[in-house]
Amino acid sequence: MKSNQTSHIFLLATALIYGANYTIAKEVLSNDFITPMGLVFFRASSAFVLFFIFHSLFVKEKVERKDLKDVFLMSLFGVIINQSFFIIGLKYTTPINAALLITVVPILVFVFSAIILKERITLIKILGITLGFAGVMTIILNRGPVSINIHTLKGDILVFLNSASYAYYLVKVKPLFKKYNPVTITKWMFFFSVICLLPFSFNEILTVKWEYFDMKLWLSFGYVLVFTTFLAYLLNNFALQKTNPSVVSIYIYLQPVIATVIALLLAKDNLNLEKVIAGILIFTGIYLVSYNKKTKT
């Protein structure tokens, strides 16, 4: 199978994982058994352990000392700010506002790619991002009104900074993935993340009410740790090694489609013409951003 096709399969799988995570992560945080920052720490620490094992068994590659500074910066933007700011921001804003602000990631990646990687801006990519954005906006606004005001401003700023941080990470980490195996870089990213997050989440770790975890909650918790964190980063970073950051980021627009499909299957949502049109716009946008006349990536 061609590497470009493999990358798209990896990105689709990542979108499926994140799409399901909207429902599953809510189950983990729907009570007071574990705090958001406690969950962020356990995500980072479990991912480090899994990437350490995976790296030891299959990769066994070393990072040059001069590159560790860049890896640390990527852990800051790709894990620490990305996960912490979103989870904290969601506490102070509405889910609708947060979903809206996440949609700026592909747009910011497009801008950062042009500035940092000198990626060529084409009308086809602009059209693709515009159609994808329109499709996601249709789904988001179908859920309820957006209300950005003084009461949500703190959360809105944090979620926006989360989006900008992740967009910057997708672009800036690309050269590292050209030089090293993505597993090597991601292992070190989570190592630095655990060290940095520990002082801010130590109390939350001690207050987790493990005795109240039932089988359903343990399974949801395990999904967030293994699938949403380890597997999603693994697949996403392998795809990023082979394709452009703009292509990787546009798949974010697929997540609300998947979340909607899951809600429909669980009879928690209804299908209407607006959602069908939104899905068509998003898939068309993904195709246009991914399309390259020479390489078809």
Backbone as CSV, one residue per row, in Angstrom:
resi,resn,N_x,N_y,N_z,CA_x,CA_y,CA_z,C_x,C_y,C_z
1,MET,0.836,-1.188,0.000,0.000,0.000,0.000,0.881,1.251,0.000
2,LYS,0.535,2.243,-0.826,1.315,3.464,-0.900,1.275,4.195,0.432
3,SER,2.394,4.907,0.737,2.501,5.601,2.024,1.425,6.677,2.172
4,ASN,1.052,7.343,1.048,0.029,8.377,1.115,-1.329,7.791,1.481
5,GLN,-1.636,6.620,0.913,-2.891,5.957,1.249,-2.890,5.520,2.703
6,THR,-1.755,5.018,3.172,-1.627,4.611,4.569,-1.841,5.795,5.492
7,SER,-1.281,6.947,5.113,-1.435,8.154,5.927,-2.899,8.534,6.076
8,HIS,-3.656,8.456,4.997,-5.075,8.810,5.058,-5.856,7.806,5.901
9,ILE,-5.475,6.540,5.853,-6.113,5.528,6.705,-5.824,5.835,8.175
10,PHE,-4.572,6.196,8.473,-4.194,6.558,9.836,-4.980,7.783,10.317
11,LEU,-5.117,8.779,9.445,-5.836,10.001,9.815,-7.328,9.730,10.024
12,LEU,-7.882,8.864,9.192,-9.291,8.487,9.358,-9.491,7.753,10.678
13,ALA,-8.569,6.842,10.996,-8.651,6.107,12.259,-8.538,7.062,13.449
14,THR,-7.638,8.051,13.339,-7.485,9.042,14.403,-8.768,9.844,14.585
15,ALA,-9.384,10.238,13.475,-10.643,10.987,13.550,-11.736,10.146,14.199
16,LEU,-11.764,8.843,13.902,-12.744,7.941,14.518,-12.529,7.860,16.029
17,ILE,-11.261,7.764,16.432,-10.934,7.693,17.856,-11.380,8.961,18.576
18,TYR,-11.035,10.117,18.015,-11.408,11.389,18.641,-12.917,11.627,18.580
19,GLY,-13.542,11.187,17.492,-14.986,11.349,17.371,-15.736,10.599,18.456
20,ALA,-15.293,9.367,18.742,-15.905,8.583,19.819,-15.562,9.149,21.188
21,ASN,-14.428,9.831,21.274,-13.955,10.333,22.559,-14.869,11.408,23.143
22,TYR,-15.617,12.129,22.288,-16.528,13.147,22.793,-17.505,12.536,23.792
23,THR,-17.992,11.341,23.465,-18.960,10.669,24.330,-18.271,9.963,25.488
24,ILE,-17.145,9.299,25.216,-16.479,8.473,26.227,-15.795,9.307,27.294
25,ALA,-15.071,10.372,26.899,-14.387,11.223,27.872,-15.377,11.912,28.803
26,LYS,-16.557,12.222,28.283,-17.586,12.851,29.110,-17.994,11.913,30.243
27,GLU,-17.987,10.613,29.953,-18.316,9.614,30.976,-17.290,9.649,32.111
28,VAL,-16.009,9.812,31.757,-14.943,9.835,32.766,-15.039,11.076,33.648
29,LEU,-15.390,12.222,33.043,-15.388,13.492,33.771,-16.771,13.921,34.268
30,SER,-17.757,13.047,34.126,-19.130,13.413,34.482,-19.402,13.331,35.978
31,ASN,-18.390,12.979,36.762,-18.545,12.934,38.208,-17.300,13.552,38.853
32,ASP,-17.207,13.461,40.147,-16.071,14.047,40.871,-15.019,13.015,41.239
33,PHE,-15.006,11.873,40.549,-14.056,10.811,40.898,-12.632,11.154,40.453
34,ILE,-12.509,11.925,39.384,-11.196,12.355,38.893,-11.340,13.754,38.305
35,THR,-10.374,14.628,38.564,-10.424,15.997,38.068,-9.866,16.063,36.641
36,PRO,-10.201,17.126,35.907,-9.667,17.261,34.548,-8.148,17.229,34.479
37,MET,-7.473,17.961,35.372,-6.005,17.971,35.349,-5.424,16.632,35.779
38,GLY,-6.146,15.932,36.641,-5.725,14.583,36.994,-5.764,13.677,35.784
39,LEU,-6.819,13.826,34.974,-6.939,13.021,33.759,-5.829,13.373,32.764
40,VAL,-5.513,14.668,32.640,-4.437,15.094,31.737,-3.116,14.438,32.137
41,PHE,-2.825,14.411,33.447,-1.571,13.801,33.905,-1.541,12.307,33.605
42,PHE,-2.639,11.606,33.879,-2.663,10.163,33.627,-2.581,9.860,32.133
43,ARG,-3.127,10.743,31.306,-2.984,10.574,29.862,-1.513,10.668,29.459
44,ALA,-0.838,11.694,29.969,0.569,11.897,29.616,1.454,10.774,30.150
45,SER,1.256,10.381,31.405,2.108,9.357,32.013,1.895,7.986,31.384
46,SER,0.632,7.633,31.113,0.370,6.332,30.483,0.912,6.307,29.060
47,ALA,0.795,7.435,28.343,1.325,7.502,26.981,2.841,7.353,26.989
48,PHE,3.507,7.984,27.962,4.967,7.840,28.044,5.361,6.381,28.250
49,VAL,4.691,5.699,29.167,5.012,4.286,29.435,4.809,3.445,28.175
50,LEU,3.690,3.638,27.493,3.394,2.850,26.288,4.367,3.161,25.157
51,PHE,4.684,4.448,24.968,5.644,4.806,23.919,7.053,4.319,24.277
52,PHE,7.399,4.329,25.561,8.699,3.822,26.004,8.832,2.335,25.674
53,ILE,7.786,1.556,25.961,7.793,0.118,25.661,7.854,-0.112,24.156
54,PHE,7.003,0.612,23.410,6.954,0.470,21.951,8.304,0.825,21.333
55,HIS,8.908,1.906,21.824,10.197,2.358,21.315,11.301,1.355,21.638
56,SER,11.279,0.819,22.841,12.304,-0.147,23.261,12.239,-1.431,22.453
57,LEU,11.041,-1.830,22.060,10.869,-3.091,21.335,11.120,-2.960,19.835
58,PHE,10.707,-1.843,19.240,10.683,-1.767,17.777,11.570,-0.688,17.151
59,VAL,11.960,0.327,17.896,12.667,1.452,17.279,14.122,1.553,17.749
60,LYS,14.301,1.717,19.052,15.649,1.777,19.657,16.530,2.846,18.997
61,GLU,15.985,4.050,18.900,16.682,5.159,18.265,16.979,6.239,19.298
62,LYS,18.108,6.894,19.178,18.501,7.953,20.100,18.314,9.321,19.453
63,VAL,18.038,10.300,20.307,17.905,11.687,19.853,19.185,12.437,20.200
64,GLU,19.700,13.169,19.242,20.900,13.960,19.502,20.604,15.030,20.548
65,ARG,21.587,15.277,21.426,21.394,16.209,22.529,20.948,17.583,22.046
66,LYS,21.478,18.032,20.915,21.143,19.370,20.413,19.684,19.487,19.973
67,ASP,19.019,18.340,19.731,17.624,18.359,19.293,16.633,18.252,20.446
68,LEU,17.116,17.957,21.661,16.210,17.780,22.799,15.476,19.067,23.152
69,LYS,16.128,20.218,22.910,15.461,21.495,23.166,14.214,21.631,22.298
70,ASP,14.342,21.280,21.016,13.195,21.353,20.106,12.114,20.349,20.497
71,VAL,12.531,19.164,20.951,11.561,18.152,21.384,10.799,18.649,22.609
72,PHE,11.512,19.306,23.523,10.847,19.870,24.711,9.796,20.906,24.298
73,LEU,10.154,21.771,23.347,9.196,22.777,22.873,7.972,22.118,22.249
74,MET,8.194,21.007,21.546,7.071,20.299,20.940,6.182,19.652,21.998
75,SER,6.782,19.202,23.100,5.980,18.655,24.198,5.142,19.766,24.831
76,LEU,5.726,20.970,24.876,5.014,22.113,25.439,3.788,22.468,24.600
77,PHE,3.996,22.574,23.276,2.889,22.969,22.395,1.968,21.805,22.027
78,GLY,2.538,20.612,21.868,1.755,19.482,21.376,1.038,18.676,22.435
79,VAL,1.460,18.806,23.698,0.829,18.032,24.770,0.391,18.932,25.924
80,ILE,1.340,19.635,26.550,1.055,20.345,27.801,0.015,21.455,27.600
81,ILE,0.314,22.423,26.731,-0.640,23.514,26.478,-1.876,22.977,25.775
82,ASN,-1.673,22.127,24.792,-2.768,21.581,24.001,-3.831,20.932,24.879
83,GLN,-3.419,20.025,25.759,-4.390,19.292,26.574,-4.872,20.084,27.784
84,SER,-3.947,20.781,28.467,-4.310,21.494,29.700,-5.225,22.687,29.425
85,PHE,-4.861,23.498,28.440,-5.656,24.692,28.160,-7.063,24.336,27.699
86,PHE,-7.183,23.245,26.939,-8.519,22.858,26.470,-9.386,22.407,27.641
87,ILE,-8.831,21.550,28.499,-9.623,20.989,29.586,-10.003,22.067,30.600
88,ILE,-9.078,23.021,30.848,-9.377,24.122,31.767,-10.331,25.115,31.107
89,GLY,-10.080,25.415,29.823,-10.933,26.354,29.104,-12.366,25.897,29.022
90,LEU,-12.567,24.584,28.879,-13.914,24.028,28.773,-14.711,24.261,30.052
91,LYS,-13.991,24.410,31.171,-14.649,24.665,32.458,-15.273,26.058,32.480
92,TYR,-14.714,26.999,31.721,-15.161,28.395,31.781,-15.943,28.839,30.546
93,THR,-16.090,27.959,29.576,-16.872,28.320,28.397,-17.878,27.208,28.107
94,THR,-18.612,27.364,27.024,-19.622,26.373,26.673,-19.055,25.369,25.663
95,PRO,-19.612,24.153,25.610,-19.154,23.178,24.613,-19.301,23.698,23.177
96,ILE,-20.337,24.487,22.916,-20.549,25.050,21.577,-19.413,26.011,21.229
97,ASN,-19.074,26.893,22.158,-17.966,27.828,21.929,-16.654,27.093,21.706
98,ALA,-16.408,26.054,22.524,-15.167,25.282,22.406,-15.086,24.599,21.042
99,ALA,-16.194,24.003,20.614,-16.220,23.337,19.312,-15.945,24.321,18.185
100,LEU,-16.491,25.532,18.311,-16.266,26.571,17.307,-14.789,26.960,17.241
101,LEU,-14.173,27.146,18.404,-12.783,27.609,18.450,-11.801,26.531,17.995
102,ILE,-12.178,25.276,18.099,-11.325,24.191,17.607,-11.219,24.237,16.078
103,THR,-12.242,24.777,15.430,-12.266,24.793,13.965,-11.199,25.704,13.362
104,VAL,-10.562,26.539,14.180,-9.528,27.432,13.635,-8.211,26.686,13.415
105,VAL,-8.074,25.451,13.930,-6.813,24.715,13.810,-6.362,24.573,12.354
106,PRO,-7.194,24.048,11.429,-6.737,23.932,10.043,-6.382,25.269,9.404
107,ILE,-7.106,26.316,9.774,-6.818,27.645,9.227,-5.453,28.131,9.706
108,LEU,-5.187,27.971,11.008,-3.898,28.389,11.560,-2.758,27.530,11.013
109,VAL,-2.995,26.235,10.840,-1.976,25.355,10.243,-1.642,25.830,8.838
110,PHE,-2.647,26.214,8.091,-2.461,26.719,6.731,-1.552,27.952,6.748
111,VAL,-1.803,28.861,7.703,-1.003,30.088,7.816,0.419,29.771,8.271
112,PHE,0.545,28.949,9.342,1.872,28.591,9.854,2.696,27.829,8.807
113,SER,2.045,26.962,8.044,2.754,26.188,7.020,3.331,27.095,5.947
114,ALA,2.562,28.116,5.580,3.036,29.062,4.568,4.222,29.868,5.079
115,ILE,4.191,30.224,6.381,5.254,31.058,6.953,6.495,30.236,7.296
116,ILE,6.301,29.104,7.977,7.425,28.330,8.508,7.983,27.338,7.491
117,LEU,7.086,26.583,6.847,7.533,25.546,5.911,7.543,26.022,4.462
118,LYS,7.097,27.266,4.241,7.027,27.822,2.886,6.135,26.978,1.976
119,GLU,5.107,26.393,2.574,4.172,25.577,1.796,3.356,26.480,0.872
120,ARG,3.193,26.058,-0.347,2.528,26.901,-1.348,1.027,27.013,-1.069
121,ILE,0.526,28.241,-1.092,-0.905,28.487,-0.924,-1.581,28.369,-2.280
122,THR,-2.541,27.468,-2.375,-3.261,27.279,-3.638,-4.744,27.566,-3.448
123,LEU,-5.394,27.928,-4.525,-6.830,28.211,-4.466,-7.618,26.956,-4.087
124,ILE,-7.129,25.777,-4.534,-7.822,24.527,-4.217,-7.811,24.282,-2.709
125,LYS,-6.656,24.521,-2.057,-6.571,24.327,-0.608,-7.415,25.353,0.142
126,ILE,-7.406,26.591,-0.346,-8.237,27.626,0.278,-9.715,27.234,0.189
127,LEU,-10.117,26.755,-0.991,-11.501,26.318,-1.189,-11.825,25.138,-0.280
128,GLY,-10.877,24.186,-0.178,-11.095,23.010,0.661,-11.286,23.375,2.121
129,ILE,-10.420,24.238,2.666,-10.540,24.664,4.056,-11.838,25.436,4.281
130,THR,-12.214,26.269,3.293,-13.451,27.051,3.398,-14.676,26.141,3.441
131,LEU,-14.719,25.137,2.547,-15.855,24.208,2.521,-15.919,23.382,3.805
132,GLY,-14.745,22.894,4.254,-14.704,22.121,5.492,-15.164,22.943,6.678
133,PHE,-14.704,24.184,6.752,-15.092,25.089,7.835,-16.597,25.345,7.799
134,ALA,-17.141,25.557,6.607,-18.585,25.800,6.469,-19.379,24.586,6.945
135,GLY,-18.880,23.390,6.612,-19.565,22.168,7.034,-19.562,22.000,8.540
136,VAL,-18.405,22.239,9.165,-18.308,22.113,10.625,-19.175,23.164,11.310
137,MET,-19.158,24.397,10.801,-19.983,25.459,11.368,-21.464,25.091,11.312
138,THR,-21.873,24.441,10.220,-23.270,24.017,10.085,-23.646,23.037,11.179
139,ILE,-22.750,22.082,11.465,-23.014,21.096,12.518,-23.040,21.763,13.886
140,ILE,-22.049,22.629,14.154,-21.947,23.284,15.465,-23.155,24.171,15.738
141,LEU,-23.510,25.007,14.765,-24.626,25.922,14.957,-25.953,25.188,15.027
142,ASN,-25.984,23.955,14.493,-27.188,23.138,14.575,-27.426,22.655,16.005
143,ARG,-26.356,22.628,16.809,-26.473,22.165,18.197,-27.017,23.253,19.117
144,GLY,-26.827,24.519,18.743,-27.269,25.611,19.600,-26.539,26.888,19.256
145,PRO,-26.940,28.000,19.875,-26.323,29.295,19.572,-24.942,29.445,20.197
146,VAL,-24.073,30.184,19.496,-22.762,30.538,20.033,-22.921,31.815,20.847
147,SER,-22.341,31.835,22.050,-22.479,32.998,22.921,-21.126,33.336,23.530
148,ILE,-20.374,34.221,22.866,-19.089,34.666,23.380,-19.288,36.006,24.087
149,ASN,-19.098,36.022,25.407,-19.310,37.222,26.198,-18.295,37.266,27.326
150,ILE,-18.443,38.233,28.219,-17.481,38.432,29.303,-17.398,37.219,30.220
151,HIS,-18.500,36.461,30.338,-18.540,35.301,31.227,-17.785,34.108,30.643
152,THR,-17.730,34.019,29.330,-17.048,32.887,28.690,-15.667,33.265,28.166
153,LEU,-15.309,34.561,28.314,-14.091,35.064,27.668,-12.836,34.312,28.115
154,LYS,-12.696,34.049,29.402,-11.514,33.348,29.918,-11.387,31.965,29.272
155,GLY,-12.476,31.227,29.253,-12.459,29.896,28.644,-12.234,29.961,27.148
156,ASP,-12.854,30.945,26.492,-12.693,31.090,25.041,-11.241,31.357,24.670
157,ILE,-10.580,32.205,25.458,-9.163,32.523,25.195,-8.303,31.276,25.372
158,LEU,-8.551,30.508,26.429,-7.764,29.300,26.691,-7.954,28.261,25.587
159,VAL,-9.193,28.077,25.127,-9.447,27.100,24.056,-8.816,27.558,22.752
160,PHE,-8.879,28.875,22.490,-8.228,29.394,21.287,-6.718,29.184,21.349
161,LEU,-6.110,29.450,22.518,-4.672,29.231,22.671,-4.331,27.753,22.519
162,ASN,-5.220,26.877,22.976,-5.044,25.443,22.761,-4.996,25.130,21.271
163,SER,-5.907,25.702,20.509,-5.960,25.468,19.064,-4.719,26.008,18.375
164,ALA,-4.310,27.223,18.757,-3.109,27.820,18.160,-1.868,27.009,18.504
165,SER,-1.806,26.513,19.736,-0.668,25.705,20.174,-0.568,24.415,19.366
166,TYR,-1.697,23.745,19.190,-1.702,22.483,18.452,-1.371,22.713,16.978
167,ALA,-1.893,23.795,16.405,-1.603,24.120,15.007,-0.113,24.376,14.814
168,TYR,0.483,25.118,15.744,1.919,25.402,15.679,2.725,24.106,15.807
169,TYR,2.288,23.233,16.708,2.965,21.938,16.890,2.955,21.117,15.598
170,LEU,1.810,21.028,14.943,1.700,20.224,13.723,2.693,20.680,12.649
171,VAL,2.905,21.974,12.576,3.814,22.523,11.571,5.273,22.407,12.011
172,LYS,5.542,22.789,13.249,6.921,22.877,13.723,7.563,21.507,13.964
173,VAL,6.760,20.479,14.261,7.316,19.152,14.547,7.685,18.400,13.273
174,LYS,7.208,18.864,12.152,7.432,18.184,10.872,8.921,17.923,10.586
175,PRO,9.823,18.910,10.742,11.253,18.638,10.493,11.832,17.556,11.399
176,LEU,11.363,17.478,12.649,11.841,16.440,13.553,11.425,15.052,13.080
177,PHE,10.220,14.963,12.514,9.736,13.674,12.018,10.447,13.248,10.735
178,LYS,11.059,14.203,10.060,11.862,13.856,8.887,13.213,13.277,9.305
179,LYS,13.695,13.708,10.467,15.006,13.282,10.948,14.933,12.031,11.814
180,TYR,13.841,11.893,12.596,13.707,10.774,13.517,12.388,10.030,13.291
181,ASN,12.340,8.822,13.829,11.087,8.064,13.848,10.094,8.800,14.755
182,PRO,8.839,8.953,14.351,7.852,9.649,15.188,7.703,9.062,16.585
183,VAL,7.902,7.751,16.723,7.799,7.119,18.040,8.870,7.658,18.981
184,THR,10.075,7.854,18.462,11.176,8.384,19.262,10.852,9.777,19.796
185,ILE,10.391,10.650,18.912,10.072,12.028,19.308,8.890,12.060,20.267
186,THR,7.867,11.262,19.990,6.670,11.276,20.828,6.963,10.729,22.214
187,LYS,7.830,9.734,22.304,8.230,9.210,23.623,8.850,10.320,24.465
188,TRP,9.796,11.065,23.883,10.450,12.147,24.609,9.477,13.288,24.912
189,MET,8.539,13.536,24.017,7.530,14.574,24.262,6.735,14.272,25.521
190,PHE,6.288,13.042,25.652,5.492,12.676,26.821,6.348,12.584,28.080
191,PHE,7.629,12.257,27.928,8.533,12.263,29.084,8.634,13.670,29.667
192,PHE,8.874,14.653,28.803,8.948,16.037,29.263,7.597,16.505,29.814
193,SER,6.518,16.049,29.204,5.175,16.451,29.636,4.878,15.971,31.051
194,VAL,5.249,14.731,31.351,5.010,14.183,32.690,5.747,15.008,33.736
195,ILE,6.995,15.337,33.463,7.798,16.125,34.408,7.178,17.510,34.629
196,CYS,6.742,18.150,33.569,6.184,19.503,33.675,4.791,19.516,34.307
197,LEU,3.994,18.484,34.052,2.625,18.438,34.556,2.542,18.017,36.022
198,LEU,3.526,17.254,36.486,3.466,16.693,37.840,3.255,17.748,38.928
199,PRO,3.995,18.867,38.946,3.784,19.862,40.018,2.379,20.466,40.016
200,PHE,1.758,20.563,38.827,0.448,21.196,38.712,-0.713,20.227,38.937
201,SER,-0.432,18.947,38.934,-1.506,17.958,39.067,-1.295,16.989,40.219
202,PHE,-0.279,17.251,41.055,0.049,16.323,42.141,-1.131,16.124,43.089
203,ASN,-1.774,17.218,43.500,-2.916,17.112,44.416,-4.080,16.372,43.774
204,GLU,-4.292,16.607,42.463,-5.372,15.934,41.751,-5.133,14.422,41.661
205,ILE,-3.873,14.031,41.567,-3.535,12.605,41.513,-3.903,11.924,42.833
206,LEU,-3.644,12.625,43.941,-3.896,12.054,45.270,-5.383,11.983,45.613
207,THR,-6.200,12.803,44.934,-7.623,12.864,45.288,-8.517,12.029,44.374
208,VAL,-7.917,11.241,43.464,-8.734,10.379,42.596,-9.450,9.330,43.442
209,LYS,-10.744,9.190,43.242,-11.560,8.249,44.025,-11.671,6.914,43.275
210,TRP,-10.570,6.165,43.295,-10.519,4.909,42.551,-11.601,3.921,43.003
211,GLU,-11.963,3.972,44.285,-12.920,2.998,44.831,-14.312,3.117,44.209
212,TYR,-14.576,4.252,43.567,-15.897,4.451,42.960,-15.921,4.082,41.469
213,PHE,-14.787,3.690,40.934,-14.734,3.305,39.524,-15.419,1.951,39.328
214,ASP,-16.457,1.911,38.482,-17.070,0.632,38.117,-16.510,0.180,36.773
215,MET,-16.992,-0.948,36.265,-16.439,-1.502,35.021,-16.593,-0.537,33.850
216,LYS,-17.748,0.101,33.757,-17.996,1.035,32.655,-17.009,2.199,32.709
217,LEU,-16.778,2.721,33.912,-15.874,3.857,34.067,-14.422,3.444,33.802
218,TRP,-14.030,2.245,34.238,-12.672,1.753,33.968,-12.436,1.594,32.466
219,LEU,-13.451,1.081,31.759,-13.324,0.907,30.305,-13.214,2.265,29.607
220,SER,-14.006,3.238,30.050,-13.943,4.584,29.471,-12.591,5.224,29.763
221,PHE,-12.117,5.076,30.982,-10.822,5.602,31.397,-9.704,4.975,30.563
222,GLY,-9.772,3.652,30.382,-8.782,2.945,29.579,-8.800,3.391,28.125
223,TYR,-10.000,3.659,27.584,-10.112,4.133,26.195,-9.400,5.472,26.028
224,VAL,-9.622,6.393,26.989,-8.993,7.720,26.905,-7.477,7.602,26.960
225,LEU,-6.964,6.704,27.819,-5.519,6.557,27.975,-4.877,5.860,26.777
226,VAL,-5.459,4.734,26.358,-4.825,3.902,25.326,-5.159,4.382,23.914
227,PHE,-6.434,4.637,23.653,-6.844,4.990,22.293,-6.698,6.490,22.019
228,THR,-7.352,7.323,22.859,-7.359,8.765,22.590,-5.974,9.386,22.722
229,THR,-5.128,8.810,23.570,-3.805,9.398,23.774,-2.726,8.627,23.016
230,PHE,-2.429,7.410,23.424,-1.329,6.661,22.808,-1.577,6.385,21.326
231,LEU,-2.665,5.707,21.012,-2.896,5.288,19.620,-3.150,6.474,18.704
232,ALA,-3.897,7.476,19.179,-4.190,8.643,18.348,-2.916,9.415,18.010
233,TYR,-2.055,9.624,19.000,-0.781,10.308,18.739,0.107,9.469,17.820
234,LEU,0.117,8.162,18.028,0.938,7.266,17.208,0.530,7.355,15.739
235,LEU,-0.755,7.185,15.463,-1.249,7.200,14.088,-1.121,8.585,13.470
236,ASN,-1.498,9.614,14.237,-1.451,10.977,13.725,-0.024,11.395,13.369
237,ASN,0.940,11.029,14.226,2.327,11.430,13.986,2.974,10.645,12.846
238,PHE,2.606,9.382,12.693,3.094,8.625,11.534,2.546,9.218,10.239
239,ALA,1.277,9.645,10.264,0.686,10.284,9.084,1.377,11.606,8.798
240,LEU,1.671,12.358,9.862,2.321,13.662,9.712,3.723,13.529,9.122
241,GLN,4.375,12.407,9.382,5.709,12.172,8.823,5.660,12.082,7.298
242,LYS,4.551,11.585,6.753,4.458,11.297,5.321,3.666,12.322,4.524
243,THR,2.911,13.190,5.212,2.077,14.133,4.469,2.173,15.523,5.084
244,ASN,1.530,16.489,4.482,1.620,17.880,4.920,0.770,18.146,6.165
245,PRO,1.195,19.081,7.025,0.403,19.430,8.208,-1.017,19.888,7.868
246,SER,-1.183,20.569,6.737,-2.516,21.039,6.351,-3.462,19.876,6.085
247,VAL,-2.942,18.786,5.537,-3.758,17.595,5.287,-4.132,16.939,6.611
248,VAL,-3.152,16.846,7.520,-3.408,16.254,8.840,-4.469,17.056,9.582
249,SER,-4.356,18.374,9.543,-5.267,19.222,10.321,-6.689,19.214,9.773
250,ILE,-6.865,19.082,8.465,-8.211,19.141,7.886,-9.068,17.975,8.363
251,TYR,-8.438,16.880,8.776,-9.199,15.731,9.291,-9.872,16.042,10.620
252,ILE,-9.452,17.131,11.279,-10.139,17.566,12.501,-11.607,17.858,12.191
253,TYR,-11.872,18.342,10.980,-13.245,18.645,10.588,-14.119,17.400,10.492
254,LEU,-13.495,16.231,10.445,-14.255,14.985,10.359,-14.767,14.545,11.732
255,GLN,-14.144,15.027,12.795,-14.503,14.577,14.145,-15.958,14.868,14.524
256,PRO,-16.490,16.074,14.278,-17.901,16.301,14.622,-18.859,15.465,13.788
257,VAL,-18.447,15.110,12.563,-19.278,14.218,11.742,-19.386,12.857,12.411
258,ILE,-18.235,12.335,12.850,-18.209,11.032,13.511,-18.979,11.083,14.826
259,ALA,-18.781,12.169,15.582,-19.511,12.324,16.843,-21.019,12.346,16.597
260,THR,-21.429,12.989,15.496,-22.853,13.039,15.141,-23.365,11.661,14.756
261,VAL,-22.592,10.912,13.982,-22.985,9.557,13.582,-23.161,8.669,14.809
262,ILE,-22.220,8.768,15.760,-22.318,7.983,16.991,-23.569,8.360,17.773
263,ALA,-23.841,9.663,17.845,-25.050,10.125,18.534,-26.308,9.605,17.844
264,LEU,-26.290,9.545,16.507,-27.431,9.005,15.761,-27.622,7.521,16.052
265,LEU,-26.508,6.783,16.095,-26.574,5.341,16.372,-27.087,5.064,17.783
266,LEU,-26.785,5.979,18.704,-27.237,5.837,20.094,-28.610,6.478,20.316
267,ALA,-29.230,6.925,19.209,-30.558,7.553,19.254,-30.567,8.811,20.124
268,LYS,-29.432,9.532,20.152,-29.332,10.767,20.916,-29.345,12.001,20.010
269,ASP,-29.575,11.782,18.722,-29.618,12.882,17.771,-30.502,12.464,16.605
270,ASN,-30.899,13.437,15.810,-31.748,13.173,14.648,-31.059,13.639,13.373
271,LEU,-31.235,12.874,12.307,-30.644,13.226,11.021,-31.548,14.207,10.289
272,ASN,-30.944,15.261,9.723,-31.705,16.206,8.929,-30.869,16.635,7.721
273,LEU,-31.486,17.415,6.838,-30.829,17.828,5.603,-29.575,18.651,5.869
274,GLU,-29.612,19.505,6.890,-28.457,20.338,7.207,-27.224,19.487,7.530
275,LYS,-27.413,18.413,8.284,-26.298,17.550,8.665,-25.755,16.787,7.465
276,VAL,-26.635,16.383,6.571,-26.203,15.700,5.345,-25.352,16.641,4.491
277,ILE,-25.846,17.878,4.302,-25.100,18.880,3.528,-23.760,19.180,4.193
278,ALA,-23.762,19.296,5.531,-22.526,19.562,6.273,-21.509,18.455,6.037
279,GLY,-21.971,17.204,6.081,-21.081,16.071,5.840,-20.471,16.109,4.448
280,ILE,-21.284,16.447,3.451,-20.799,16.539,2.063,-19.741,17.645,1.940
281,LEU,-20.004,18.793,2.573,-19.044,19.908,2.539,-17.715,19.519,3.176
282,ILE,-17.779,18.817,4.301,-16.557,18.423,5.015,-15.745,17.417,4.210
283,PHE,-16.393,16.404,3.678,-15.676,15.398,2.886,-15.090,16.012,1.615
284,THR,-15.823,16.943,1.009,-15.299,17.637,-0.169,-14.088,18.480,0.203
285,GLY,-14.167,19.164,1.347,-13.054,19.981,1.807,-11.810,19.146,2.077
286,ILE,-11.984,17.991,2.708,-10.856,17.097,2.988,-10.210,16.631,1.689
287,TYR,-11.042,16.297,0.717,-10.513,15.839,-0.573,-9.698,16.932,-1.259
288,LEU,-10.211,18.154,-1.254,-9.533,19.255,-1.941,-8.205,19.616,-1.273
289,VAL,-8.176,19.625,0.062,-6.933,19.932,0.767,-5.921,18.806,0.573
290,SER,-6.405,17.569,0.513,-5.517,16.415,0.358,-5.024,16.247,-1.069
291,TYR,-5.771,16.790,-2.026,-5.449,16.565,-3.437,-4.198,17.320,-3.860
292,ASN,-3.325,16.610,-4.508,-2.120,17.199,-5.079,-1.948,16.613,-6.466
293,LYS,-1.835,17.472,-7.450,-1.810,17.012,-8.839,-0.674,16.053,-9.135
294,LYS,0.462,16.246,-8.425,1.628,15.419,-8.709,1.688,14.159,-7.857
295,THR,1.397,14.350,-6.510,1.591,13.232,-5.601,0.300,12.635,-5.078
296,LYS,-0.819,13.327,-5.340,-2.115,12.896,-4.852,-2.115,12.671,-3.332
297,THR,-1.512,13.588,-2.561,-1.509,13.495,-1.107,-2.512,14.455,-0.517
